[in-house]
Amino acid sequence: MDDSKTVEAYLESVNASVVEFVRFEVGEGIEKASNDFESEVAATMAAALNN
């Protein structure tokens, strides 16, 4: 890898061009579960009482 060249210079040297590019963000599309501690404890207690 030659860090001294820009992307533009490299593309010109290999006679190529960028047609399209996509930007990805870390964690994109991953939904984090929303945890409500109070309701979680209540559900655990209800399950324990029903057994």
C-alpha positions as CSV (number, residue, x, y, z in Angstrom):
1,M,0.0,0.0,0.0
2,D,1.4,3.3,-1.0
3,D,0.3,6.0,1.4
4,S,2.0,8.7,-0.5
5,K,-0.5,8.6,-3.4
6,T,-4.0,10.1,-3.2
7,V,-7.0,8.1,-4.4
8,E,-7.2,10.3,-7.4
9,A,-3.6,9.8,-8.4
10,Y,-3.9,6.0,-7.9
11,L,-7.1,5.8,-10.0
12,E,-5.4,7.8,-12.8
13,S,-2.3,5.5,-12.7
14,V,-4.4,2.4,-13.2
15,N,-6.8,4.0,-15.7
16,A,-9.8,3.5,-13.4
17,S,-12.6,5.7,-12.0
18,V,-15.0,5.6,-9.1
19,V,-18.5,4.9,-10.3
20,E,-20.2,4.8,-6.9
21,F,-19.3,4.6,-3.2
22,V,-21.3,3.9,-0.1
23,R,-20.7,5.2,3.4
24,F,-21.3,2.7,6.3
25,E,-21.5,3.8,9.9
26,V,-20.5,1.4,12.6
27,G,-23.6,-0.3,14.1
28,E,-25.9,1.0,11.4
29,G,-29.0,-1.1,11.1
30,I,-28.5,-2.7,14.5
31,E,-31.3,-1.7,16.9
32,K,-30.4,-1.7,20.5
33,A,-33.1,-3.2,22.8
34,S,-34.6,-0.7,25.1
35,N,-34.6,-2.2,28.6
36,D,-36.9,-0.8,31.2
37,F,-35.4,-2.3,34.5
38,E,-38.7,-1.8,36.4
39,S,-40.8,-3.7,33.9
40,E,-38.1,-6.4,33.6
41,V,-38.2,-6.9,37.4
42,A,-42.0,-7.0,37.4
43,A,-42.1,-9.6,34.6
44,T,-39.5,-11.7,36.5
45,M,-41.5,-11.5,39.7
46,A,-44.7,-12.3,37.9
47,A,-43.1,-15.4,36.3
48,A,-41.7,-16.5,39.6
49,L,-45.1,-16.2,41.4
50,N,-46.9,-18.1,38.6
51,N,-44.5,-21.1,39.0
